[in-house]
Amino acid sequence: MEGKMEENPVKDAEIGSEAGGEEALVGNVNKLAVSPPGYSGSPRKGHLVFDACFESGNLGRVDYISEFEFDLFIRPDTCNPRFRVWFNFTVENVRETQRVIFNVVNFSKTKSLYRDGMSPVVKSTSRPKWQRLPTKNVYYYRCPDHRRNYVMSFAFCFDREDDVYQFAYCYPYTYSRLQHYLASLERRNLPYLQREQLGLSVQQRHLDLLTITNRNQLSPEREKKLVFLTARVHPGESPASFVCQGLIDFLVSQHPVAQILRDYVIFKIVPMLNPDGVYLGNYRCSLMGFDLNRHWQDPSPWAHPTLHAVKQLIVQMNQDPSVSLEFYIDVHAHSTMLNGFMYGNVFEDEERVQRQAVFPRLLCHNAADFSFSNTSFNRDVVKAGTGRRFLGGLLDDTSYCYTLEVSFYSYMTSGSPSPVAYTEETYMRLGMNVARTFLDYYKLNNLITDNTPSHIQSCEVPSQTGRDVVDKERERSQNVKHSVD
């Protein structure tokens, strides 16, 4: 999320106390058996054992309140006590039918989708697919017992003694998962897919770059249109990885729309900009405590090596006369809003402002969960170091830079009376629809045969040809409003 960042945390409605009394929480719990006070000896069945010493894990401390209640403390981001949001831990040594209440007591944010029905996700050894807890079991409130911090409490009943249960803020998507996924793509030997190592993180993890295009169709006479997409600069925003994978899956598929896009567009994708932060289980920062999405203006090759490498590549491509770098999209997840939506930039040139609104309007036609009404255009001073803002000032006036946000929780459609909770699959579907929208934008629909479906899913709009939609949206964009913050 591009969330507002003030130097004075007291003035920022999104951020809580600077340290919250958890300065000592520098590591994750490791097979911590939590027994009643005064108990000695080996843990009995029902003395819960907590663990977060695994990839993307986060749990810094557990306090025993009673045999039915435990206070849980999120470990702050590495080298930055300001951010405490992401959690991911396991519980074992449970007793069958054991009922507990877990209180996550030190969130750094006050606003949260937990107020609107969001719930943590859970899986277990025998049920390995993540699922959300029932909303009725989750409570979010300001607690007088914890310095009036906001607390998220959830009730849970363990039903299988031999299972290990895992709880997380949202569906995890780890660095290792990405590496396995990219390796599986490479094994397919697709002629239009290239994987490169663009650089290494501080802890020597791979910074991967994918190039997806049909090289046989690229001729020196024709200018190459280029779309650059990045994700996971904020490591706790795991939905961004599912959106990114959905986009990649679609672009490398045999879907006729994907085949046409590969003929006319070069897609450059960096799926994980902050691999160290993801691996460590941070919410917003890198290994060294930096919010990388505030350092685009002058990234350090030693402190922000992944950002430095990506910026160098974009600057280099922008100077290549044979390439037209037309889009930069940075994928995030949002902790207080519903649906997918975009942030764009504010320009003095009104025509450029109008043209910038075309792509999100088209995406709104293709994706029922994307909201154009939530899309906004701003130039907040505190966001000057973001990829969207910096590259929006660097690239020429034919380029468009967006932050694509997707809710951690749910989306509303015109046909749904209540929010529909996102799943891993529906996050991926949004990514597929982002890819699909480039066909409309570049007016390539006439290349689709009449008997071939061009849409990935049905839309809540009248059926129109892609060219009609593009022309109509370019006219409607004349009336687009933008905010100047």
Secondary structure, 3 states (H helix, E strand, C coil): CCCCCCCCHHHCCCCCCCCCCCCCCCCCCCCEECCCCCCCCCCCCCCCEEECCCCCCECCEEEEEECCEEEEECCCECCECCCCCCCEEEEECCCCCCEEEEEECCCCCCCCHHHHCCCCEEEECCEEEEEECCHHHEEEEECHHHCCCEEEEEEEECCCCCCCEEEECCCCCCHHHHHHHHHHHHHCCCCCEEEEEEEECCCCCEEEEEEECCHHHCCCCCCEEEEEEEECCCCCCCHHHHHHHHHHHHHCCCCHHHHHHHHHEEEEEECCCCHHHHHHCCCCCCCCCCCHHHCCCCCCCCCCHHHHHHHHHHHHHHCCCCEEEEEEEEEEEECCCCCEEEEECCCCCHHHHHHHCHHHHHHHHHCCCECCCCCEECCCHHHCCCHHHHHHHHCCCCCEEEEEEEECCEECCCCCCCCEECCHHHHHHHHHHHHHHHHHHCCCHHHCCCCCCCCCCCCCCCCCCHHHHHHHHHHHHHHCCCCCC
